[in-house]
Amino acid sequence: MPTNIVLDAIHTRHGLKWGVPAMLLAIPYSLAAMFCAGVVEAGGSGWLNVLSLLFVWNALKFLFAGPVTLIGLLRVRSGEARAQRHAMSAGVHGSIEPGIELERLEEPALSSRRG
């Protein structure tokens, strides 16, 4: 659940810039998975395999989130630049081109926010 809260925050407009640095969170998860697998191989309890699988899953989520948010950030910034260019050209020429509207993105409400 905490990883899903972090990933939800990363996928907002203001959180997209943190997607690539969040990939670094895959490192501790991978180390924890290797530790649990090592303990099981050394004769530890078998239930640590489930915990190891959970750590691997969380590491993969963060590794996948980095490139996805980078692509999303590039799309949003190019859309913002395009909207700004159209707004500036409309201000210079005195008329707005038909069919061009500025898009307003709403951020999803996260369960961790209170208020």
C-alpha positions as a printed Julia matrix, in Angstrom:
115×3 Matrix{Float64}:
   0.0     0.0     0.0
   2.7     2.64    0.72
   4.23    2.05   -2.69
   0.85    2.64   -4.33
   0.48    5.93   -2.46
   3.93    7.02   -3.68
   3.17    5.92   -7.24
  -0.17    7.79   -7.2
   1.66   10.92   -6.07
   4.27   10.48   -8.79
   1.64   10.22  -11.51
   0.19   13.68  -10.76
   1.27   16.67  -12.85
   3.54   18.04  -10.12
   4.92   14.62   -9.25
   5.99   13.59  -12.75
   9.42   15.13  -12.25
  10.06   12.69   -9.39
   9.47    9.55  -11.46
  13.05    8.97  -12.54
  14.55    9.61   -9.06
  11.89    7.28   -7.62
  13.46    4.5    -9.68
  16.23    4.55   -7.07
  13.72    3.13   -4.57
  13.97   -0.13   -6.5
  17.49   -0.61   -5.09
  16.47   -1.09   -1.42
  13.59   -3.32   -2.47
  15.95   -5.46   -4.54
  18.41   -5.71   -1.67
  15.61   -6.72    0.71
  14.45   -9.38   -1.76
  17.98  -10.77   -2.04
  18.33  -10.79    1.75
  15.08  -12.7     2.24
  15.98  -15.18   -0.5
  19.42  -15.66    1.11
  17.87  -16.34    4.5
  15.56  -18.94    2.96
  18.48  -20.63    1.18
  20.41  -20.72    4.46
  17.61  -22.7     6.08
  15.26  -19.94    7.19
  11.49  -20.03    7.19
   9.8   -20.6     3.85
   7.33  -17.75    4.34
  10.16  -15.34    3.58
   9.74  -16.39   -0.07
   6.42  -14.52   -0.09
   8.09  -11.45    1.36
  10.87  -11.74   -1.2
   8.3   -11.91   -3.99
   6.58   -8.8    -2.61
   9.89   -6.91   -2.56
  10.62   -7.91   -6.16
   7.13   -6.78   -7.23
   7.59   -3.38   -5.57
  11.03   -2.96   -7.16
   9.58   -3.71  -10.59
   6.79   -1.18  -10.04
   9.3     1.56   -9.33
  11.53    0.55  -12.24
   8.55    0.68  -14.59
   7.24    3.98  -13.16
  10.41    5.9   -14.08
  10.18    5.66  -17.88
   6.38    5.97  -17.82
   6.49    9.22  -15.86
   9.31   10.53  -18.04
   7.2     9.99  -21.14
   4.22   11.56  -19.39
   6.3    14.58  -18.38
   7.51   15.05  -21.95
   3.93   14.88  -23.25
   2.62   17.35  -20.67
   5.45   19.83  -21.2
   5.12   19.69  -24.99
   1.37   20.28  -24.63
   2.0    23.23  -22.32
   4.56   24.71  -24.71
   2.17   24.23  -27.64
  -0.66   25.94  -25.7
   1.66   28.79  -24.74
   2.76   29.3   -28.35
  -0.86   29.37  -29.5
  -1.81   31.8   -26.73
   1.08   34.09  -27.66
   0.24   33.97  -31.36
  -3.41   34.7   -30.56
  -2.35   37.71  -28.52
  -0.13   39.02  -31.32
  -2.68   38.58  -34.11
  -5.71   39.49  -32.03
  -7.72   36.35  -32.72
  -7.75   32.87  -31.27
  -7.52   30.01  -33.71
 -10.68   27.89  -33.7
 -10.47   24.54  -32.01
  -7.52   25.38  -29.77
  -8.27   25.34  -26.08
  -5.99   25.31  -23.08
  -6.31   22.02  -21.29
  -6.77   22.09  -17.53
  -5.66   18.97  -15.71
  -7.12   18.09  -12.35
  -5.0    16.2    -9.88
  -6.52   13.1    -8.35
  -7.29   13.2    -4.66
  -4.9    10.94   -2.8
  -6.09    8.94    0.17
  -3.13   10.18    2.19
  -4.18   13.84    1.97
  -6.39   15.17    4.71
  -8.52   18.21    4.4
